[in-house]
Every structure is written in structure tokens, then in C-alpha cells.
């Protein structure tokens, strides 16, 4: 916690954050039109209510439909029942509706929506349609880039439905929530570019929060991350998610993310 | 009869020569893109420009986000296609400068130049010399930063065609 606040202060001192390809949240910018991004997301989180770790595997395909619209499909695989089982999937769309750019800076706004389905058992109060709940989410995101620093913030509404066929959403829990995020990123290396082959290193920190609308139960997590961009085409993210505050029941709030991503440019017209 | 044929061939040849000449070649374009600082973003633009039909090669300065675009022989690529490429990658253009032979810039009396179906409208005086290369900068919406365009709208308020934002009309100034 103390280390985190030191990292955060350092970011602030440096004139604020980085590049905007965040680990947990998505910026207002989209992937290039006609490109295809393939991501293999993995996470290992420590179980709080039982021993062991929960492992999630999340393959994703992202497509730039046009310069303003991006579509993504995700698959949720987890080891919750001791072996790897595909529990669900998700469709996501993001539309950039405002953009003002200047040399080395931009400010963008986008609206997004996601629908997910999941057949796993519901074992926490947190609503998370990325791998846990069936449901939908809709919101807006604003991203500002100033030279090597990016700041992004989002607000969304998330609603959980029954995890069909076997697990209806518990009537004792609030089934809709407000989510908010604040993300900072900074390009640390290289100081000066020489070519496309150079590895870029970005440092990031994200703050992710949720409040269940019905009862006000909330959590706030911090996610510091390091990101490597290889040959201007591939991406490796390593991040650690840490709960700063929580008043709700969560099964595994702390853990590590490892994402691998590769972008194929100009796949479609 | 033979004579008529000859005349016809001769005229046909002349028309052909004239039309070949009017499909004049832009030798090079220099684009400065805005709204990015990461090399993956530059690469998206780089790949998009390279994939444009008629483009031979692209060289990039990652520190300034400047893209030098070279064309294939007889390519008729117009600025609009390159602009759309940059925007497809998710970014915008801050500056767009064309390098071309002076002899292709013979302006009509109304200061317009027709080129490959597009119209170039001169905002300043025509080129000084009649040989060598000249550089011209485009001042239309989408070819300068949004801030700059707002100022230019006032500056060029007397140019009737400027605020129309017709995609195939390019308002240019000769800078060299």
C-alpha cells in the first residue's frame, strides 16, 4: 500500500502518466481500422475464502471495423472446478465519438457496451462480467494524451443476470453496480526513438472501483503494471492487482495479470 | 484517305502525349501526424500508408511522427487517399506538404490547377521558376491541426471555395 502510494506520487511528480494501452481498462482510442489484435490474457488470483489460486485464461480477438468503431470477442476459461473449463464469452463494442488532436497530444471520448455470458457458480458480491457473471455493461471513457503521458477515466453501469442454466443471481445481492476507473501511463523507454524494432517500456497504474447501487457496498483496487511493446507490433503486460479498500464479499481480489498481444495490421479493408 | 489516317494518328499521338503529361507525378509527400507518441501508433500509420495503392515506400521519423511517402511511377495517388489512411489508423494530419515538378503547376488565370481529377487552388503567387521542384502545403480541413483550421477559416474567409470543404479541392500555398 505504501509502496503503491510512492509509485503514484512519482507519477504525479513526473507530470502525470503514460501511454494508454492499459491492462485492465480500455482507452477512448481504438485499434487501427482493418487491424486484428489477438490477445491471450491470463490471471492468477489468490483465493481468500479457501486455499489455492484461481486461474483465468481469456483469449480475445479485437477488430478495427472503421476508424471510430472497434469490436472485440472474448472467451472465459477458468480452473475453478479444478480443471480448465470454458465458462463463457463476451462481445464488446467501442465507438469513438469525439477526438481533438494536436502535435503529440490528444483528447478523446468513446462510448462502450459489453454483453457477457457465463455458466459458473456465483460466489461473490462483486459484479464482474469479465469472466464471472452473465450480464451487460455500458459506459463512457475519456482519454487525454500529453506527450509521453496518458490519463484515462471511465464510468460505467454494470448489470448482472442469471448465470444460466444452473446459477440464478442471488436475490439477496444487489445485481447492478456503478464502475469507475482512473488510469495513468507513461512511456519510460526509449527516450529517443531510432526505429520500429526498439522495445518500448511503459509504466502504468490503474485505480479500479465499483459500488453496488442497491446497498452502497464498494471496492477500490490499484493495478500497477509494466508493459513491453516489441517491434511496434507485439505487447506484453505484467500487472499486479491489489485491493485498497472493500466492503463487499470478494473471492479473490489480489493477483497477477500476464497478457500477450499481437497486432496484425491491414487484415481487412 | 491515307492522308486523313495520318492526320488522325498524329492528332491521337498529340492527345496522348498531352494527356500523359497532364497525369503529372507527385514526387513525394511529407506528412506530420498528430495525436500520438508511441511507436506502435506510428507503425499503424506506416503500415496503412504502405498498403495504399500507388505508394512505393514510406520512411518514418518516429520522434517527430513525420512520414515521407514515395510513389510508384505513374501513380495518381491524391492527398485524400493518404489522409484517409492516417485517419483509419486512428490519427490525424498536422501538416501535409507535396513535392512536385514545377512544370506541372501551370495555373490557369483563376489560380486553379487541375490534376488527376482534383483541383488545386493557389492561395498565394504561382511558382517563380519554370523548372526544378517545388513544395506546396495543403491548408484544408483534415490537413492541418484542428486549432490551425479554425484560424485559417477566418484568414481565408474571402476565398469562396475554402469553407466548402469539398474533398477534391485542395487549397495550397507554394512554400518553396
Interface residues (C-beta under 8 A of the other chain):
Chain A: X19 X21 X29 X30 X31 X32 X33 X34 X35 X64 X66 X67 X99 X100 X101 X102 X103 X104 X105 X106 X145 X147 X148 X187 X192 X193 X194 X195 X196 X198 X200 X229 X232 X233 X235 X263 X265 X266
Chain B: X32 X34 X35 X36 X37 X38 X39 X40 X42 X43 X44 X46 X47 X48 X51 X60 X62 X63 X65 X87 X88 X89 X90 X91 X92 X94 X145 X146 X147
